[in-house]
């Protein structure tokens, strides 16, 4: 899709089970006209970003999710979950394709990962002295 900032493709790590499902889809269900694209429109071309957003909106309504969200919300949620699980901002910056670490820091407002384990870590430091 060319609608993203800088028209760059983004490559993100996927959970192994999801990757396995996508590989199964590729082998079994992918339309023959798909060329190298994973998902294609009925005509065999890349799916237009408007179609993706409309599909996302329909799924959101079906799931009865009341909050307004966009496909970009998925990217934000992905990054937020990484922060919450202690992945470094530098790693997240690279995954998201941000040029500046400052841009990535916006995800830090959500949580401070590891704060619930702070006392445990401090206590271990004393044992190792």
Protein Blocks (a to p, Z undefined) as FASTA:
>chain_A
ZZbghiiacdddddfklmmmmmmmmmmmmcfklmmafbdcfkopacdfklmmmmmmmmmm
mnopabdcdfklmmmmmmmmmmmnopafklmmmmnopablklmmmmmmmpcghklmmmmm
mmmmmmmZZ
